[in-house]
Amino acid sequence: MVVSAQIAPAPAEKNWREANDAVGQFKRGHADILKWEKQNTPVVQPEASAAARLSLMSPEDAVRQAWLFHRGLVKPMNRIGAANVDLIAKGQWADVDPVWQRKVDDFGELLEVAAQGRKAWIQAVAARQVLKQHRDTLDAAEAGNELGRRMVSVGNWSKLQQAQVQLAQSSAQMNVRRAQHAATQAEATLIKTLGLTGVHSAVTLPDRLPDMPAQALSPQVLDARAEAIAAQLPRAEGMRNGANARLARQAYLASHALALSSRDEVLKVREFITEETVLHYNGMLKSVWDLLGEVSSQSQAVASAIEAQRDFWIAETDLQWVLQGGAPDSFVSLGGGGGEPAAAAGH
């Protein structure tokens, strides 16, 4: 359910009882009225951009664009062949023979550029998704504040009660500003990583991250791949790679478990609570404030799930990179930003 923030002023000649009777004509009461008002408010269409945006609808698009910026990588790409280049671009690194790490000069740089482009794309897409959820939360908070203002205007609420919902709106507005800044920074980082600074100021991205795999890679598969790459590296480098593989593996498995739990447990429970709140509201057992509060809580839960999904895809990229001999500077930290990323071995 979408709750709107743009609300037309209530007619002065109607008293609260008449307004309440009018609300009863809508299935979800105040919430549907607010939604109707926003849908019927004229929308100003943004002007078309003078320069067409570059479309990056998949991480593969980002990887290939990053390679274009590094022209010196043409030689190793020719050496490994188009089939292997496609596998790397699509993120199917497990299907690439690790022997190329030893046989082809600059193969490591080819993988590093691919990993950095892929991770920058993941960050940018996730940041936009999170921004949308915070905007939904702000919509609910603004709707609650406007309803509170109307309640005060007809004498059904005190200014203290309105101040409480006004504070919620201010908090939501601050979160939107933070999320907007994060999205802008993530897009700028993506553009810089792909070598597009001065060429494109914005890019077109999908609305959401790719779906997660239902199952993580098995320990047997991970062990076999770690042994395969270790056999291609000098002893000292192989030992560092082994240490990094353990860190990458831990981050990968933990982030996969957390993301699945967030999606399959937390969000499902939150959706159930929201549906029940709507039913209780329709039966006059819950207030509109309960309903708007639940809409806000659900948006926050979705934002957290997006961040968990983002962390998984970054951890997955780092793991694939390490298992081809790469050495990320650090590994993704989990737990809602509660700590610094784990430093990779040798850094």
DOKEKE-307507 format. One line per 2 residues: number of its first residue (from 1); for each residue x, y, z of C-alpha. Coordinates in Angstrom, 1 decimal. Example, Ala and Ser with C-alpha at 12.3 -4.5 7.8 and 13.67 -1.06 7.14 Angstrom:
<rs>
1> 12.3 -4.5 7.8; 13.7 -1.1 7.1
</rs>
This chain:
<rs>
1> 0.0 0.0 0.0; 1.3 3.4 -0.9
3> 0.6 6.4 1.4; 0.8 9.8 -0.2
5> 2.4 12.9 1.2; 0.8 15.6 -1.0
7> -2.5 16.5 0.5; -4.9 19.3 -0.4
9> -6.1 21.5 2.5; -9.3 20.4 4.1
11> -12.3 22.6 3.3; -12.9 25.1 6.1
13> -16.6 24.8 6.0; -16.7 21.0 6.9
15> -16.6 20.1 10.5; -14.8 17.0 11.7
17> -17.9 14.7 11.8; -18.7 15.5 8.1
19> -15.2 14.9 7.1; -15.2 11.6 9.0
21> -18.4 10.5 7.2; -16.7 11.3 3.9
23> -13.7 9.2 4.9; -16.0 6.2 5.4
25> -16.7 6.1 1.6; -13.1 4.9 1.0
27> -12.1 1.3 1.7; -9.0 2.2 3.7
29> -10.2 5.5 5.1; -7.7 8.3 5.5
31> -4.9 6.4 3.8; -6.9 6.0 0.6
33> -8.0 9.6 0.6; -4.3 10.7 0.9
35> -3.5 8.3 -2.0; -6.3 9.7 -4.1
37> -5.2 13.3 -3.5; -1.7 12.6 -4.6
39> -2.8 10.7 -7.7; -5.0 13.6 -8.7
41> -2.4 16.3 -8.1; -0.8 17.5 -11.4
43> 2.7 16.1 -11.9; 5.3 18.3 -13.4
45> 7.3 16.2 -15.9; 11.1 16.6 -15.6
47> 12.9 18.0 -18.6; 14.6 15.4 -20.8
49> 18.4 15.2 -20.3; 20.4 16.9 -23.1
51> 22.8 14.0 -23.2; 21.5 10.4 -23.3
53> 22.4 8.4 -20.3; 24.6 5.3 -20.6
55> 22.5 2.2 -20.0; 24.1 -0.2 -17.5
57> 21.3 -2.7 -16.9; 23.5 -5.6 -15.6
59> 26.8 -6.0 -13.9; 28.1 -7.4 -17.2
61> 27.5 -4.1 -18.8; 29.5 -2.4 -16.1
63> 32.4 -4.9 -16.5; 32.6 -4.5 -20.2
65> 32.5 -0.7 -20.0; 35.4 -0.8 -17.4
67> 37.4 -3.0 -19.8; 37.0 -0.4 -22.5
69> 38.6 2.2 -20.3; 41.6 0.0 -19.8
71> 42.8 -0.5 -23.4; 45.9 -2.4 -22.3
73> 43.7 -5.3 -21.4; 42.9 -6.1 -25.0
75> 46.0 -8.3 -25.2; 45.2 -10.7 -22.2
77> 41.5 -10.8 -23.4; 42.7 -12.0 -26.8
79> 44.9 -14.6 -25.1; 42.2 -16.2 -23.1
81> 39.6 -16.1 -25.9; 36.1 -14.7 -26.2
83> 34.5 -17.6 -24.4; 36.5 -16.9 -21.2
85> 36.0 -13.2 -21.5; 32.2 -13.7 -21.6
87> 32.4 -16.0 -18.5; 34.3 -13.3 -16.6
89> 32.0 -10.5 -17.7; 28.9 -12.5 -16.7
91> 30.4 -13.3 -13.3; 30.8 -17.0 -14.0
93> 34.4 -17.1 -12.8; 34.2 -20.7 -11.5
95> 34.1 -21.9 -15.1; 37.4 -20.1 -16.0
97> 40.5 -22.3 -15.8; 42.8 -20.9 -13.1
99> 45.8 -21.9 -15.2; 45.4 -18.5 -17.0
101> 46.7 -16.8 -13.8; 50.1 -18.3 -14.6
103> 50.1 -18.4 -18.3; 48.8 -14.9 -19.3
105> 50.4 -11.6 -18.3; 48.0 -9.0 -16.9
107> 45.3 -11.7 -16.3; 45.2 -10.5 -12.7
109> 44.6 -6.9 -13.8; 41.8 -8.1 -16.1
111> 40.1 -9.7 -13.1; 40.7 -6.8 -10.8
113> 39.1 -4.3 -13.2; 36.1 -6.7 -13.7
115> 35.7 -7.1 -9.9; 35.9 -3.3 -9.2
117> 33.4 -2.5 -12.0; 31.0 -5.2 -10.8
119> 31.1 -4.0 -7.1; 30.7 -0.4 -8.0
121> 27.6 -1.3 -10.1; 26.1 -3.3 -7.1
123> 26.7 -0.4 -4.8; 25.0 2.1 -7.1
125> 21.9 -0.1 -7.8; 21.5 -0.9 -4.1
127> 21.8 2.7 -3.1; 19.0 3.7 -5.4
129> 16.8 1.0 -4.1; 17.4 2.0 -0.5
131> 16.7 5.6 -1.4; 13.3 4.6 -2.8
133> 12.4 2.9 0.5; 13.3 5.9 2.6
135> 11.2 8.1 0.3; 8.3 5.7 0.9
137> 8.9 6.1 4.7; 8.9 9.8 4.3
139> 5.6 9.7 2.4; 4.0 7.9 5.3
141> 5.5 10.3 7.8; 4.3 13.3 5.9
143> 0.8 11.8 5.6; 0.7 11.3 9.3
145> 1.9 14.8 10.0; -0.7 16.3 7.7
147> -3.5 14.3 9.3; -2.2 15.5 12.7
149> -2.4 19.1 11.5; -6.0 18.6 10.4
151> -6.8 17.0 13.7; -5.4 20.1 15.5
153> -7.3 22.5 13.3; -10.6 21.0 14.3
155> -9.7 20.7 17.9; -9.4 16.9 18.1
157> -5.7 16.9 18.9; -3.3 18.9 21.0
159> -0.2 20.5 19.6; 1.9 18.1 21.7
161> 0.4 15.2 19.8; 1.1 16.8 16.5
163> 4.7 17.5 17.5; 5.3 13.8 18.0
165> 4.3 13.0 14.4; 6.1 16.1 13.1
167> 9.3 14.7 14.7; 8.8 11.4 12.9
169> 8.6 13.3 9.6; 11.8 15.3 10.4
171> 13.6 12.0 11.1; 12.3 10.5 7.9
173> 13.4 13.6 6.0; 16.9 13.3 7.4
175> 17.1 9.6 6.4; 16.1 10.5 2.8
177> 18.8 13.2 2.6; 21.4 10.6 3.8
179> 20.2 8.1 1.3; 20.2 10.6 -1.5
181> 23.8 11.5 -0.7; 24.7 7.9 -0.6
183> 23.0 7.2 -3.9; 24.7 10.2 -5.5
185> 28.1 9.2 -4.2; 27.7 5.6 -5.4
187> 26.7 6.7 -8.9; 29.7 9.0 -9.0
189> 32.0 6.2 -7.9; 30.6 3.9 -10.6
191> 31.1 6.5 -13.3; 34.7 7.1 -12.1
193> 35.4 3.4 -11.9; 34.2 2.9 -15.5
195> 36.3 5.7 -16.8; 33.3 7.8 -17.7
197> 34.1 11.0 -15.7; 33.5 14.0 -18.0
199> 31.7 11.8 -20.5; 28.5 10.9 -18.5
201> 27.2 12.6 -15.4; 24.5 10.0 -14.8
203> 23.8 6.4 -15.9; 20.6 4.3 -16.3
205> 20.4 1.5 -13.8; 17.8 -1.3 -13.1
207> 15.3 -0.8 -10.3; 16.7 -3.7 -8.3
209> 19.6 -6.0 -7.7; 19.7 -9.4 -9.2
211> 17.9 -12.2 -7.3; 20.1 -14.2 -4.9
213> 20.8 -17.9 -5.4; 18.8 -20.1 -3.2
215> 21.9 -22.1 -2.2; 25.4 -21.0 -1.4
217> 28.4 -22.8 -3.0; 29.1 -25.9 -1.0
219> 32.3 -26.3 1.1; 33.5 -29.1 -1.2
221> 33.3 -26.8 -4.2; 35.0 -24.0 -2.4
223> 37.8 -26.3 -1.2; 38.4 -27.6 -4.6
225> 38.6 -24.2 -6.2; 41.0 -22.9 -3.5
227> 43.3 -25.8 -4.1; 43.2 -25.3 -7.9
229> 44.3 -21.7 -7.7; 46.9 -22.4 -5.0
231> 48.6 -24.8 -7.4; 49.1 -22.0 -9.9
233> 50.7 -19.5 -7.5; 54.2 -19.3 -6.0
235> 54.4 -20.6 -2.5; 54.4 -17.3 -0.6
237> 51.6 -15.9 -2.8; 49.7 -19.1 -2.4
239> 49.8 -18.8 1.3; 48.5 -15.3 1.2
241> 45.8 -16.4 -1.2; 44.8 -19.2 1.2
243> 44.3 -16.7 4.0; 42.3 -14.4 1.8
245> 40.2 -17.4 0.6; 39.2 -18.2 4.2
247> 38.2 -14.6 4.9; 36.3 -14.3 1.6
249> 34.6 -17.6 2.2; 33.5 -16.6 5.7
251> 32.1 -13.3 4.4; 30.3 -15.1 1.5
253> 28.6 -17.7 3.7; 27.6 -15.3 6.4
255> 26.2 -12.7 4.0; 24.2 -15.3 2.1
257> 22.7 -16.6 5.4; 21.8 -13.1 6.6
259> 20.3 -12.0 3.3; 18.1 -15.1 3.1
261> 17.0 -14.7 6.6; 16.1 -11.0 6.0
263> 14.2 -11.9 2.8; 12.5 -15.1 3.8
265> 11.9 -14.5 7.5; 11.9 -10.8 8.5
267> 10.2 -9.5 5.4; 7.5 -12.2 5.5
269> 6.7 -11.5 9.1; 6.6 -7.8 8.4
271> 4.3 -8.3 5.5; 1.9 -10.4 7.7
273> 1.9 -7.6 10.3; 1.1 -5.0 7.7
275> -1.7 -7.0 6.2; -3.2 -7.6 9.7
277> -2.8 -3.9 10.5; -4.8 -3.0 7.4
279> -7.5 -5.5 8.3; -7.8 -4.2 11.9
281> -7.8 -0.6 10.5; -10.7 -1.5 8.2
283> -12.5 -3.0 11.1; -11.9 0.1 13.2
285> -9.7 -1.8 15.6; -6.6 0.2 14.6
287> -6.1 3.9 14.1; -4.8 5.5 11.0
289> -1.6 6.3 13.0; -1.1 2.6 13.6
291> -1.5 2.0 9.8; 0.9 4.7 8.8
293> 3.4 3.6 11.4; 3.4 0.1 10.0
295> 3.9 1.3 6.5; 7.0 3.1 7.7
297> 8.3 0.0 9.5; 7.8 -2.2 6.5
299> 9.7 0.3 4.3; 12.6 0.2 6.8
301> 12.6 -3.6 6.8; 12.8 -3.6 3.0
303> 15.7 -1.2 3.1; 17.6 -3.5 5.5
305> 16.9 -6.5 3.2; 18.3 -4.6 0.2
307> 21.5 -3.8 2.1; 21.9 -7.4 3.1
309> 21.4 -8.5 -0.5; 24.0 -5.9 -1.6
311> 26.5 -7.2 1.0; 26.0 -10.8 -0.4
313> 26.7 -9.8 -4.0; 29.8 -7.9 -3.0
315> 31.0 -10.8 -0.9; 30.3 -13.2 -3.8
317> 32.4 -11.0 -6.2; 35.3 -10.9 -3.7
319> 35.2 -14.7 -3.3; 35.2 -15.3 -7.0
321> 38.1 -12.9 -7.4; 40.1 -14.5 -4.6
323> 39.5 -18.0 -6.0; 41.1 -16.8 -9.3
325> 44.2 -15.4 -7.4; 42.9 -11.9 -6.6
327> 43.6 -9.9 -3.5; 40.8 -7.4 -2.5
329> 41.9 -4.7 -0.1; 39.2 -5.7 2.4
331> 36.1 -7.8 2.7; 32.6 -6.7 3.3
333> 31.6 -6.2 7.0; 28.2 -7.4 8.2
335> 25.9 -6.4 11.0; 24.4 -3.1 9.8
337> 27.6 -1.1 9.6; 28.8 -1.9 13.0
339> 32.5 -2.3 12.2; 35.3 -1.8 9.8
341> 35.7 -4.2 6.8; 38.1 -7.1 7.4
343> 41.5 -6.4 5.9; 42.8 -8.9 3.4
345> 46.0 -10.8 4.0; 49.1 -8.9 2.9
347> 47.4 -5.4 3.3
</rs>
